[in-house]
Amino acid sequence: MKEIKIKVPTAEDVFSEEFLKHMVNAYKELLLAARCLIDTQIKKVEEKASNPKELKKIEID
């Protein structure tokens, strides 16, 4: 029986080192942008929780 070996290329085989560095940095920037959005929403939720709106009783005749 004959044996066949297939080499699957890795990212380093296909892409240059410079390209991979750019992709890693772009991914990092994407994560930082997502963190900024999450932090902003957390602040809004905390502000609403610390400053609840007052309810006023309105009498209707």
N, C-alpha and C positions, 0 to 999 in steps of 0.2 A: 504494500500500500504506500502511495506517495503522500508526502506531507507538504502542505502548502502553507506558507507563512505570509500573513498580510500585516504590513506596518501601517498603523493608523497615525497620521501626522498630528502632532500636538500644536497648540497655538504658537509656540516658539518656532516650529518648523514652517508655519505658514506666514506669520506676521513678523515684521521687523521689531526690534527691541524698542525703537522710538515710538512706533505705533502703539505697542502695548503700554508704554508709559503714559501716553496721551489718553488711552482708554481707561486706565486705572484712575488718572486724575479727573477725567470727565465723570466717572462713576462716583468718585468721592464728592465732587461738586453737586451731583444730583442728590446724594444722600444729605449733604449739608442744606440744600434747598428744601428738601422734605422736612428736615429737622426744624428749619425756620418756620414753615407752615404749621407744624405741630405745636411748637412753642407759642406761636401767636394765638392759636386756638385755646391752648391751656390757659394763657393769661386772660383771655376773654371769659372763659368759664369761671376762673377764680374771681374775677372782678364781679361777675353777676352773683356769685355765691356770697361774696362779702358785702355787697350792696343790694340786698333784696328790695324790691319795689314795695312801697307802702300801699296797703289796701284801704280805700276809703268807703265808708258806708254811705250810700246815697238813698235817701228816702223818696219814695214815689207816692204821690197823693192819689 
